Amino acid sequence: MKTYRSSFLRPWGSLIHGAGVISLIVAAWFGFLWLVMHSPGRPWRQASWRILIEDPSFAVPAALVAAIGALIVLHKFGSHRGRYSAGARELEIRSGWVWQRTRFLRYADITSIELNEGPLMRLLRTADLEIVASAAPHHVILHGVPAGEVLRRFLLERQESLRELASGKI
């Protein structure tokens, strides 16, 4: 049984992305409150950033966004880490850090395998394998696999040998 692991650096991209989205949402809320405080028709008053941050109308929604966002980011962070074991007849896919999940994909059910590499992934020599299957799970992505082309070829060769065995050509 061959075992592959996702790259150590792969999940950090989702962590940075999630933290950026949460920061933008909190900054937008902060900007909205600043505009409300300085809107035309209201008496202009000097308001420091510290007063605005300590105001419950900013702090409570910002804390809720940060708490809910942290759970979402942890989920995304964990789902992009994985271990993949190629057995005799199926691929075992373990993913998750906080919430762990194990799925099995039979080689006979695989219809196509795509290799996705961005510039940073090529630099790190990793790839995402996108597997489409005819039976559940229908769509599987193996994130950050080192030597992704080697795993792709192995899966295709294994699938072909199982088809030949089933048809009696061997």
Order of alpha helices (4+ residues) and beta strands (2+ residues): beta-alpha-alpha-alpha-beta-beta-beta-beta-alpha-beta-beta-alpha
